Amino acid sequence: MKVVVDTNILVRALVGDDPAQARIAAKVLIDAELIAVALPCLCELVWVLRRVYKFHISDAANAIRTLLAAANVEANRPAAEAGLLMLEAGGDFADGVIAYEGKWLGGETFVSFDKKAVALLKAQGQSARLV
């Protein structure tokens, strides 16, 4: 079966906090011919791992990299890598994804009220402006 996973499937498989659901989630992932992981799912996953389960940045990044390395996983890898770059620089995964997708859609300058996001993107050589 080719599946589109919701964030809760990935969380259960990674965290295992509900043993019954963790077994089901793992079986779904193992049995899937293809696992489609949408960018909003990755953004939610990082948020949940960091905020709810208190994962360290490196542990959350490793979880995403391990997921993306699976042969049956399809995702927008360049956008995910942009998110990981921001996360590992101390920012929000979602901001990296947003900046990447925005450029892909034709935008030139990331604009935000978020001082940290703008500073981190500028440090990466990207066009970003605090408004």
Secondary structure, DSSP 8 states (H G I E B T S, - for coil): -EEE--HHHHHHHHH-SSHHHHHHHHHHHHH-SEEE--HHHHHHHHHIIIIIS---HHHHHHHHHHHHHSTTEE--HHHHHHHHHHHHTTS-HHHHHHHHHHHHTT---EEES-HHHHHHHHHTT--EEE-
